[in-house]
């Protein structure tokens, strides 16, 4: 007998009846006659748990994947199953080997493309397509599909020749092997529950099962007008297989379940529904926590509540930490990415450090290891090591760290011996002690680096990795029965399997060439990007489930989070490759529609799971402009008249005292109220003062509220007038570098952070070839080319007179920097530098020929140690020091005309910015030219202007020029009349004096120039808000602001 029973949507009466029947069979010892197939392992474990008191024997509750595995085992495992990652690697090898025969795909042999092709072939095979179907339907002009057909055929041949089977092939083989499954031969009745669609290969398995089991029943509790289109295809397929359809009109479901998605909806009073909304994710979770606390206060137990979370990656990390603090215990079917497990992450950091040569950033990452630490000596101090890595300057790698550390220790030891002052000795002893504590740890990490240095086989890399795991096993696999311990033990087992599969794949594909640490990291990482799925249950805790997991379950109270478009429902995209295949074009569109229909059913199931109350939660637009309301929310709102909603504003960061969900939040709320001047009840105030953090929180709260108020700026906003005496001691002489004063002009707070607090920028990942290194190379090439006299022999009509010297200089720079000039990437980078500098030299040759100018000084410094000239002053007791990239002269009518240049990598500074006092560089250079040239013996020097040689554009641009000069040389450069040009020095003196006085007055209120915040090293610590500061400084905000 084959039967399909279509039940009212959400009805669960049949499950209770089936489980009762199974319990009776267990008591009779006949449980082997009963089997049930379920769509998810979560549902399987849940039903098994409901029977655990009645049944301790083996129950035939299974999934399709488990049934397939049992069939293959019964057949003697004549094939070896492969994972999806191994299939990707096989296709990647095919793309490389057949590149010459694949005009379209042969150039795209990356793992990413191989993964895309593996997915596409999997979908085609699940639809029971074969390569011949693809070949006959290819349009002549579609070379991509022609190549795909070749890859597909090669892939199948590879699997067959080695007796391998991917998941699709395993399903195909299982159809013939099901009769050999021992327990299936004893089954007299088999039930499939909570499916609403089947893939073609699942239907093949079902057909084979029907031939073995006398009675097969499908229970489909999805009968609802909103899902008729989705179920229509499933019912037609089942009826074609000989299933008889039976409808049950009545069933157990709520009014809301029946009314949802109806047009027009019928008013539903049960279960009661409440909406929750907040602009921030943390606020949304706070609202949900508050409602959970209210339910608990009313007597609800943890197991009575379910949180349906559509985007686990978005919600779970913050939810876990927040709810733990608030005393809310969660039972999460833990789905953690293997690479996100802390100790797995530490393993990867070690190989990254080895690949990067143990530079500062990578050492800082491993210095914080808490799991992989067995190789570290007992006296190792991680904090001291971190401090040491920050304090030792320079671009250090590998053994250079120990050498630099030893030199610093020797230097400090000598200073300590020579010093008689106790205070100075104490200041030396502290860093010396930290260096001593750090050295053993640094040496241990570098010794590990020596183990990973060089190239070795993949098997050797894996053996080293397995050795590290074994040495640290007691930390990686704790015996406790906690959530993290369960996760760590599962990660250990999963990683062991991953390494075994990875090595098997390497042997299969004959990958035996030695590889570096970086190549191994790139090679192994895709194998580790797997989810751990753990059924971790605390019977008394709140269940956290995905929408797919909640079908078939019932709870008194259900919360559905993330009801925003793009989250639930999730936006679906058409696969770029499947859409090219004409016979599957309709199926792919149906597949896109199917995803949306699936999510609609999942939402409906979540609604049906609520017996006594339903809460809908979402983010409001504002903080996240993409937080559009979900269509599912709209449907529920339409079915529930006057749905009550509780919304938070973006400023409602703290709950009211009576709604606080944790002690810390209650303290913060009471302190906030106190700082606002509110009177607290005496017992509450006494309780508050009993906390050690109270005075600090009160001070901080008062400061924050002052920040947000319209009161004038104060020291918390950078107005440090009270610090003026100290600032005068440091900056009173009025001597600046150009860049330092320009930084103040760019943003006063950035100047304060860098030069008053003397903060270093936060460490960042060090690029192999950063923009700074590129600029250094380009400047160095120009300096050496001109200083070396190559410009005198350069001829634009003979490019080799320019390029050959530049190529030799580039090779010299790379060798001095420790780079291999013959390595492909450095060869390309060197060629790029030569091309840019050569183009600029050719531009310069034309300029020199047209103007008669002659370069005479390069890297001409003033006011610096060893400079030919001292500091220069435009007046007003302001003094500058610096370095000019180049000075040219033109002898004319007994005068020495001089112009200056600064090399810029990408863009020039315009005349308007110079005249506005925003850029001081060229005006200071113009002031410094005369004394520099006079030191060289030149007389009657007249400064005629200065500009920027922009290397990327190969042109002279920007700056400021005397019109007499530009008229003579017929140049379109921005110029000034003689009188205006002579006023530049006064403008420089006036602007620099104003900025100097502002510095001495302690005016460091953030005031960024243009988009300066984008590039600022201190943007993360200034908390600049232009609208808030406008309010404090009396400025007006527009309506839109």
Secondary structure, DSSP 8 states (H G I E B T S, - for coil): -EEEEEEETT--HHHHHHHHHHHHHHHHT-GGGEEEEES-HHHHHHHHHHHTTT--S--EEE-HHHHHHHHHHHTT--SEE--HHHHHHHHHHHHHHTGGG-TTTTT--SHHHHHHHHHHHHHHHHTT--HHHHHHH--TT-HHHHHHHHHHHHHHHHHHHTTEE-HHHHHHHHHHHGGG-HHHHH-SEEEEES-----HHHHHHHHHHHTT-SEEEEEEEEE-GGGHHHHHHHHHHHHHTT-EEEE-------HHHHHTT-SS-----SSEEEEEEESSHHHHHHHHHHHHHHHHHTT--GGGEEEEES-HHHHHHHHHHHHHHTT--EEE-EEEEGGGSHHHHHHHHHHHHHHTTS-HHHHHHHHT-SSS-TTS-TT--HHHHHHHHHHS-S---TTHHHHHHHHHHHHHHHHHHH---HHHHHHHHHHHHHHHHHHHHHHHHHHHHHHH-S-B-HHHHHHHHHHHHHHTHHHHS--S-SHHHHHHHHHHHHHHHHHHHHHHHHHHTT--S-B-HHHHHHHHHHHH--EEEE----TTSEEEE-TTTTTT--EEEEEEE--BTTTSS------TTGGG-HHHHHHHHHHHHHHHHHHHHHHHHHHHTEEEEEEEEEE-TTTSTT--B-HHHHHHHHHSTT-EEEE--TT--S--GGG--SHHHHHHHHHHHHHTT----HHHHHHHHTSTTHHHHHHHHHHHHHHHSSS---GGGTB-GGGHHHHHHHHTT-EEEHHHHHHHHH-HHHHIIIIIS----------TT-HHHHHHHHHHHHHHHHHTTHHHH-BTTBTHHHHHHHHHHHHHHHHHTT--TTSHHHHHHHHHHHHHHHHHHHHHHHHHHHH--EEEEEEEEESSTT-SB--EEEETTEEEEEEEEEEEEEEETTEEEEEEEEEESS----HHHHHTTS--HHHHHHHHHHHHHHHTT--SEEEEEEEEEETTTTEEEEEEEEHHHHHHHT--S-EE-HHHHHTHHHHHHHHHHHHHHHHHTTB------TTHHHH-TTHHHH---HHHHHHHHT----S--
